Amino acid sequence: MRMVRWALMVCVLAMLAATMVPAEPLLKPGERLVFLGDDITEQFVYTRYVMTYFTLRYPGAKISFRNAAWNGNTAADAQGRLTRDVLSLHPAVVSICLGMNDGHFAAFDQAACDAYLTAMTGIVDALKKENIRVVLLSPGCVDPERRVNGLEYNATLAKFTAALKGLADKEQVPFFDLNALMLSVQTRAKQADAHFTLAPDALRPNSAGHLVIAYALLKALGCTDQPSALTIDAPRKLVTHDDCTITDLSVGDEAVTFTRNDAALPAFIDSEAAKVLPFLPFNEELNQYRLQIIGLKDGDWKVTAGDFPVGTFSAGALGKGVNLGMAPGPWMIAGAQVAGLCNEQEFLYLARWRQIGMNAGIPPEAHAELEALLKKLDANLEAKEAARERFAAENHTWKWSVTFLPPAKK
């Protein structure tokens, strides 16, 4: 049964990979990405995963992010505020995830689909006219077991997705079929656990659902880089490394110690979102933080990094290599800190943009004070971005030890 499930995943991913994605990350150092979307994007969850990923994977790249989502938006709503809320931010890249509201939660209606496609075309044209790179995500899916017409509306969303893919093909912009991916993940996860859901209220994703969206967006952005990898041939004291450097290597019969400086760190995935990982190839494709030690004597070995117990592995497992991306370690602490800073930044920008910046009731005599407040908030936003960049750049060097565990006496 497990082989059948993975065969299905391979088929789905092969279909999704047929969509156009850039050969290297679309988002470059020093650039800004703006997230444009509706309720789902305004939840500040998949956006946080993406922000955290880029911060940890490319420390020091100084990539800026702004969330310009608006609860309840259709594509036409987003088009109507594009100049004010997106173009004014001078982004290099805009990711767009719209469509969940455009089908009006009903059976497919061609007029509604045409209106959606017209608005999406207008958004893409306006962005391309300003030389802004565009990434399109289709609408996701609903949980049919938690909505009376769930199957019907998923069929509607699939037709909206097909229309959007046609636009992406025509305009030659990156596109990811989020609808097909979420349906596949949801179906296979429910087969394993009947209570599993990606959307507790049928519509808005939980953390697991948002991790699926983050995966889709990272793939559409052309992300393929893994975190760092290290191989140590213990008998010969030879080191092979990728995106990390090793110093102070000491190899003995019962212990291997070294200092590892990583140029790239694993993504941060919270425990609730991690429940979807058996059905989503996030770790396999985007989160391989590898440790391989060849030639250790048979038995179990305890791995410690920065005084954190990472885990116990057999000599055979370490000889083949283990992925520590989701293992406990100082990188998880660093990731949680970066995720927290990303979350603070998104809420701070929401306050600056909607709660203060759009306050039309401010009388003219207070405009000077308002401008001063907005400048202060902008400075705070830049400080938040600098803090997450700095934290990632400063927390990637740890002392490691791999020690032999004598067998327990019988």
C-alpha positions, 0 to 999 in steps of 0.5 A: 500500500505504501508503494502505491501511495508513493507511486501516486505521489510521483505521478502527481509531482511529475504532472505538476513539474510540467508547469514552467518554473525558473532554472534558479531561484526567481528571487535574488539577493536584495530584492522584494517579494510581495504576497498578493492574495485573499483570506488564506494569504492573510492568515500569515502562515505559508508566507511565514514559512517562505520568509523563514525558508529564504532567511535560513537558506540564504543568510545575508541575502537581505531579501525583503517581504511584504504581505498585501493580502486582503480577506475576502478578495476576489481577483477583481478586488485585488486588481482594483487595489493593485497600484495602491497596495502592490506597485507602491511597494516596488517589488521585484517579484509578486506571488499571486494566490487568488481564486478561492472566493471567485467561484462563489462556493458554488457549482461551476459558472462560466461567467464567474470563471471568465471574470476571474481570468479577465482580472488575473490577466489584468493583474499579470499585464500590469505587473509585467508592464512594470518589469515585475516578475510574476508567480501564479498559484492556483486556488487550493481545495476545500475539505469535502468532508467538512462542507456540504458541497465540497466535492462540487466546489473542488470541481469548480476550483479545478476548472478555475485552475485550468483557466489560470494555467492557460494564462500562465502558459500564454504569458510564460510565467511560473505557475504551480497547480496547488489544487491538484497537489492539495487534493492529492496530499489530502486524499492520501493523508485521509487514507492513513488517518480518517480525521486528518484535514488540511482545513478545519473549517473546510476552507482556510488551511491549518499549518499543515495546509499552509506548508503545502502552499509554501512548498508549491510557492517555493517550487514555483520560485525555482527553489532547489538548493538544499541546506548544507551537507557533510561527509566524514571518512573517519578511518582516513580523516577525509572531509567532503562538504557542501555549503559548510566548513569544518574545523577542529576535526578529531577522530578517535575509536569512540568519538568524532568531534568537529566544529561545523559552520553552515552557510545554509540552514534547514527550514523551520517547520512547526510540529503541527505542520510536520504532520503532513510531511509523510505525504509531501516531499518537502524534506526530500526536495528542499530540506536535506541537512545531511550528516554522513560518517563512514567507517564507524565501528558497529553499534549506536552513536550519539550525535550532539550539536551545540550541547543539544542531543540531536539523536542516536543512530547506528553506525550503518545509518550514519554510514549511509547518511542521515537527514537532520533537517527535522531533528532537534538541534540548535538550528531548530531554535534559530529557526523558531526565532527567525519564524517569530521575527517574520510573524512580528514583521507581517503584523507590524506591516499590516498595522502600518498599511491598513490600520494607520496608513489608510486612516482617511479620517485623520484631519489635515492638521495631523498629517505631519504627525501621521507622516512621522509615525509612518516613517517610524513604522517603516524604520521599525519594519526595516529593523525587523528585517535586519534582525531576522537576517542578522540572527540567521547569519550569526547562528550557524556555527556549532561544536559537534560530537559523535560518541559511541554508546557501549552496549547495555550490560545484560 
